[in-house]
Amino acid sequence: MPGKFHLGDIVELKKQHPCGSKQWEVLRTGADFRIKCLGCGHQVMLPRPKFEKSVKKVLKSYFETGQEDQE
């Protein structure tokens, strides 16, 4: 499903990061995803299938910021 995740999305993963946070910001999309922990700032690159499997929900989407409403 292309277009499911966008740069700047805030996602919640199923497992906690060692710092205790479950919230991550999407920094890069494509065959690999780069995500940044919002608790400690650590950045991780994951292959797309592993990333999509580990996402529990999208907390804040790129489209909720109102950028699509600009006409």
C-alpha positions in Angstrom: 0.0 0.0 0.0 2.1 2.9 -1.2 1.7 6.3 0.5 0.7 4.8 3.9 3.6 6.5 5.7 5.0 10.0 5.1 8.0 12.0 6.2 7.3 13.7 9.5 4.7 11.1 10.7 4.8 10.2 14.4 4.2 6.5 14.9 3.9 4.2 17.9 5.8 0.9 17.7 4.7 -2.3 19.4 7.9 -2.6 21.4 9.5 0.0 23.7 12.9 1.5 23.0 15.4 1.0 25.9 14.9 4.7 26.8 11.2 3.9 27.5 9.6 5.7 24.6 7.4 4.1 22.0 7.0 7.2 19.8 9.1 7.6 16.7 9.3 10.2 13.9 9.7 9.0 10.2 12.7 10.7 8.7 13.1 8.6 5.5 10.7 6.4 3.5 11.3 4.0 0.6 12.8 0.5 0.6 14.2 1.3 4.0 12.8 3.6 6.7 14.9 5.8 9.0 13.1 6.6 12.2 14.1 8.8 15.2 13.2 8.0 18.8 11.3 10.9 20.3 12.5 10.0 23.8 16.3 10.0 23.3 16.9 11.1 19.6 18.4 7.8 18.6 18.1 7.1 14.8 17.5 3.6 13.3 17.2 2.3 9.8 14.8 -0.6 9.2 13.8 -2.4 6.0 10.2 -1.6 4.9 8.6 -5.0 5.9 10.1 -4.9 9.4 9.0 -1.3 9.9 5.4 -1.9 8.7 5.1 -5.0 10.9 6.3 -3.2 14.0 4.1 -0.1 13.7 1.1 -0.2 16.1 -0.5 3.0 15.0 0.1 6.4 13.4 -0.2 9.1 16.2 0.2 12.2 14.0 0.1 12.0 10.2 1.7 14.4 7.7 -1.9 15.1 6.4 -3.1 16.2 9.9 -0.7 19.2 9.8 -3.0 20.9 7.3 -0.5 20.9 4.5 -3.0 19.2 2.1 -5.5 22.0 2.6 -3.4 24.6 0.8 -5.2 25.4 -2.4 
